[in-house]
Amino acid sequence: MYCTQCRTELPEGSQFCSKCGHDVTAAKQRSMPVSGIAALLAAGLLIVVVVAKIVSLGGSPQSRVVPQMRPQSLAHQYVQQERSLTITSTAFTVKAGSSEYFAFSVPANTTNVFVDGHFTASGGAGNDIEVYILNSDEWVNFQNHHQTPTFYNSQRATQNSISATLPSGAGTYYLVFNNGFSLLTPKAVEASAVLHYTN
């Protein structure tokens, strides 16, 4: 053994240093046995391994159960849903020189907006009707007998599929069954049309 003060080699069991007189038994009591140091190192190593395992699994168990998110990341978790709305599914009569219409609205913040359906007309020599899908401006122009673009125009037809893609976002539209070209004969119409969109 050695004196902790002057590093002089001493016989085992010495209580005081023969050179400087330092109490070497007090130093022995304060020093940790080798087995205690080994146990402390093993515990430290175990802690390091556990922490490394938690980090490799993506954080603490609590953070996996209740993830901490920035406010803008909530928008990415919003799941868009496909929705549909029946515009019409009925039989009706369109008077001669007149038209019938069904107004429908597309909600704000929508995408993939389209209308599909089918119609059949009977009456008169041609058994025909004209079917349009118009927005609000086009509807006003149509009512005032002006030429106007349309989202759907069947021309005169006895029966046909209805298919139109509409702009994303809010808007009011009109599904119009026009018999304005017929001066005398009303038309019997059976029609179904459904609005589809994602929001």
FENKAKA-V627089 format. One record per residue. N is the residue number from 1. RES is the residue in one letter. SS is DSSP state (h for helix, s for strand, l for the rest). D_CENTER is the distance of its C-alpha to the mean C-alpha in whole Angstrom. Layout:
n=N res=RES ss=SS d_center=D_CENTER
n=N res=RES ss=SS d_center=D_CENTER
This chain:
n=1 res=M ss=l d_center=73
n=2 res=Y ss=s d_center=73
n=3 res=C ss=l d_center=74
n=4 res=T ss=l d_center=70
n=5 res=Q ss=l d_center=72
n=6 res=C ss=l d_center=75
n=7 res=R ss=l d_center=73
n=8 res=T ss=l d_center=77
n=9 res=E ss=s d_center=77
n=10 res=L ss=l d_center=78
n=11 res=P ss=l d_center=80
n=12 res=E ss=l d_center=77
n=13 res=G ss=l d_center=78
n=14 res=S ss=l d_center=79
n=15 res=Q ss=l d_center=78
n=16 res=F ss=s d_center=79
n=17 res=C ss=l d_center=79
n=18 res=S ss=l d_center=83
n=19 res=K ss=l d_center=82
n=20 res=C ss=l d_center=80
n=21 res=G ss=l d_center=80
n=22 res=H ss=l d_center=77
n=23 res=D ss=s d_center=75
n=24 res=V ss=h d_center=74
n=25 res=T ss=h d_center=73
n=26 res=A ss=h d_center=71
n=27 res=A ss=h d_center=68
n=28 res=K ss=h d_center=68
n=29 res=Q ss=h d_center=67
n=30 res=R ss=h d_center=64
n=31 res=S ss=l d_center=63
n=32 res=M ss=l d_center=61
n=33 res=P ss=l d_center=62
n=34 res=V ss=h d_center=60
n=35 res=S ss=h d_center=58
n=36 res=G ss=h d_center=57
n=37 res=I ss=h d_center=55
n=38 res=A ss=h d_center=54
n=39 res=A ss=h d_center=52
n=40 res=L ss=h d_center=51
n=41 res=L ss=h d_center=50
n=42 res=A ss=h d_center=48
n=43 res=A ss=h d_center=46
n=44 res=G ss=h d_center=45
n=45 res=L ss=h d_center=44
n=46 res=L ss=h d_center=42
n=47 res=I ss=h d_center=40
n=48 res=V ss=h d_center=39
n=49 res=V ss=h d_center=38
n=50 res=V ss=h d_center=36
n=51 res=V ss=h d_center=34
n=52 res=A ss=h d_center=33
n=53 res=K ss=h d_center=32
n=54 res=I ss=h d_center=30
n=55 res=V ss=h d_center=28
n=56 res=S ss=h d_center=28
n=57 res=L ss=l d_center=26
n=58 res=G ss=l d_center=23
n=59 res=G ss=l d_center=25
n=60 res=S ss=l d_center=26
n=61 res=P ss=h d_center=26
n=62 res=Q ss=h d_center=24
n=63 res=S ss=h d_center=22
n=64 res=R ss=h d_center=20
n=65 res=V ss=h d_center=20
n=66 res=V ss=l d_center=19
n=67 res=P ss=l d_center=17
n=68 res=Q ss=l d_center=18
n=69 res=M ss=l d_center=15
n=70 res=R ss=l d_center=16
n=71 res=P ss=l d_center=14
n=72 res=Q ss=l d_center=12
n=73 res=S ss=h d_center=10
n=74 res=L ss=h d_center=9
n=75 res=A ss=h d_center=7
n=76 res=H ss=h d_center=5
n=77 res=Q ss=h d_center=5
n=78 res=Y ss=l d_center=3
n=79 res=V ss=l d_center=3
n=80 res=Q ss=l d_center=5
n=81 res=Q ss=l d_center=8
n=82 res=E ss=s d_center=12
n=83 res=R ss=s d_center=14
n=84 res=S ss=s d_center=18
n=85 res=L ss=s d_center=21
n=86 res=T ss=s d_center=25
n=87 res=I ss=s d_center=27
n=88 res=T ss=s d_center=30
n=89 res=S ss=s d_center=31
n=90 res=T ss=s d_center=35
n=91 res=A ss=s d_center=39
n=92 res=F ss=s d_center=40
n=93 res=T ss=s d_center=43
n=94 res=V ss=s d_center=43
n=95 res=K ss=l d_center=46
n=96 res=A ss=l d_center=48
n=97 res=G ss=l d_center=48
n=98 res=S ss=l d_center=45
n=99 res=S ss=s d_center=41
n=100 res=E ss=s d_center=38
n=101 res=Y ss=s d_center=35
n=102 res=F ss=s d_center=31
n=103 res=A ss=s d_center=29
n=104 res=F ss=s d_center=25
n=105 res=S ss=s d_center=23
n=106 res=V ss=s d_center=19
n=107 res=P ss=l d_center=17
n=108 res=A ss=l d_center=16
n=109 res=N ss=l d_center=12
n=110 res=T ss=l d_center=12
n=111 res=T ss=s d_center=12
n=112 res=N ss=s d_center=14
n=113 res=V ss=s d_center=17
n=114 res=F ss=s d_center=20
n=115 res=V ss=s d_center=23
n=116 res=D ss=s d_center=25
n=117 res=G ss=s d_center=28
n=118 res=H ss=s d_center=32
n=119 res=F ss=s d_center=35
n=120 res=T ss=s d_center=39
n=121 res=A ss=s d_center=42
n=122 res=S ss=s d_center=45
n=123 res=G ss=l d_center=48
n=124 res=G ss=l d_center=51
n=125 res=A ss=l d_center=52
n=126 res=G ss=l d_center=49
n=127 res=N ss=l d_center=47
n=128 res=D ss=l d_center=44
n=129 res=I ss=s d_center=41
n=130 res=E ss=s d_center=39
n=131 res=V ss=s d_center=36
n=132 res=Y ss=s d_center=33
n=133 res=I ss=s d_center=30
n=134 res=L ss=s d_center=30
n=135 res=N ss=s d_center=28
n=136 res=S ss=h d_center=30
n=137 res=D ss=h d_center=33
n=138 res=E ss=h d_center=33
n=139 res=W ss=h d_center=34
n=140 res=V ss=h d_center=37
n=141 res=N ss=h d_center=38
n=142 res=F ss=h d_center=39
n=143 res=Q ss=h d_center=40
n=144 res=N ss=l d_center=43
n=145 res=H ss=l d_center=44
n=146 res=H ss=l d_center=42
n=147 res=Q ss=l d_center=41
n=148 res=T ss=l d_center=37
n=149 res=P ss=l d_center=34
n=150 res=T ss=l d_center=32
n=151 res=F ss=l d_center=29
n=152 res=Y ss=s d_center=30
n=153 res=N ss=s d_center=34
n=154 res=S ss=s d_center=36
n=155 res=Q ss=s d_center=39
n=156 res=R ss=s d_center=42
n=157 res=A ss=s d_center=41
n=158 res=T ss=l d_center=42
n=159 res=Q ss=s d_center=39
n=160 res=N ss=s d_center=36
n=161 res=S ss=s d_center=32
n=162 res=I ss=s d_center=30
n=163 res=S ss=s d_center=27
n=164 res=A ss=s d_center=25
n=165 res=T ss=s d_center=22
n=166 res=L ss=l d_center=21
n=167 res=P ss=l d_center=20
n=168 res=S ss=l d_center=17
n=169 res=G ss=l d_center=17
n=170 res=A ss=l d_center=19
n=171 res=G ss=s d_center=22
n=172 res=T ss=s d_center=25
n=173 res=Y ss=s d_center=27
n=174 res=Y ss=s d_center=30
n=175 res=L ss=s d_center=31
n=176 res=V ss=s d_center=34
n=177 res=F ss=s d_center=37
n=178 res=N ss=s d_center=40
n=179 res=N ss=l d_center=44
n=180 res=G ss=l d_center=45
n=181 res=F ss=l d_center=47
n=182 res=S ss=l d_center=49
n=183 res=L ss=l d_center=52
n=184 res=L ss=l d_center=53
n=185 res=T ss=l d_center=51
n=186 res=P ss=l d_center=48
n=187 res=K ss=s d_center=45
n=188 res=A ss=s d_center=44
n=189 res=V ss=s d_center=40
n=190 res=E ss=s d_center=38
n=191 res=A ss=s d_center=34
n=192 res=S ss=s d_center=31
n=193 res=A ss=s d_center=27
n=194 res=V ss=s d_center=24
n=195 res=L ss=s d_center=21
n=196 res=H ss=s d_center=18
n=197 res=Y ss=s d_center=14
n=198 res=T ss=s d_center=11
n=199 res=N ss=l d_center=9
